[in-house]
Amino acid sequence: MSFDISPLLIHSDDVPPQAKVALMAARDASAGDRELLLEAAAKALYWKTPLGCGEARELVGLAPGMCG
């Protein structure tokens, strides 16, 4: 069982707007679209914050991977 922190990220002032939009869209998306949206959120976190790629992906609930 994993803990979903996306509501915390959506309401945080430190999270870029692009990541918030992707996280909100991912909540209601189909499984295939959800992963793409979570990847977009992770990329926004990686590019716009001091987080590393792995940290950004972990925060949105994705397995380790690329943020490029």
C-alpha positions in Angstrom: 0.0 0.0 0.0 1.4 3.4 -1.0 0.6 6.8 0.5 -0.7 9.3 -2.1 0.9 12.7 -1.4 -0.5 14.4 -4.6 -3.0 16.4 -2.6 -0.2 17.9 -0.6 1.8 18.7 -3.7 -1.2 20.3 -5.4 -1.6 22.7 -2.5 2.0 23.5 -1.9 3.3 26.9 -2.9 6.7 25.3 -3.7 5.3 23.1 -6.5 5.4 24.5 -10.0 2.0 25.2 -11.7 2.8 22.8 -14.5 3.3 19.9 -12.0 0.0 20.9 -10.2 -2.0 20.8 -13.4 -0.6 17.4 -14.4 -1.3 16.0 -10.9 -4.8 17.2 -10.9 -5.4 15.8 -14.4 -3.9 12.5 -13.3 -6.4 12.0 -10.6 -9.3 11.4 -13.1 -7.3 10.0 -16.0 -7.3 6.4 -17.3 -4.4 4.2 -16.2 -2.5 4.8 -19.5 -2.9 8.5 -19.4 -2.3 8.7 -15.7 1.3 7.5 -16.1 2.0 10.1 -18.8 0.6 12.8 -16.6 2.6 11.7 -13.6 5.7 11.7 -15.7 4.9 15.3 -16.8 4.5 16.3 -13.2 7.8 14.6 -12.3 9.6 16.5 -15.1 8.2 19.8 -14.0 9.3 19.1 -10.4 12.8 18.1 -11.7 13.2 21.1 -14.0 11.7 23.8 -11.8 12.9 22.8 -8.3 16.1 21.6 -6.7 14.8 18.0 -6.6 16.7 15.3 -8.4 15.0 13.2 -11.0 14.6 10.2 -8.7 13.2 12.3 -5.9 10.7 13.9 -8.3 9.5 10.6 -9.7 9.2 9.1 -6.2 7.1 12.1 -5.0 4.5 11.5 -7.7 4.5 7.8 -7.2 6.6 6.6 -10.2 9.3 4.0 -10.3 12.9 5.2 -11.0 13.5 6.3 -14.5 14.4 9.2 -16.8 13.3 12.8 -16.4 14.7 14.0 -19.7 
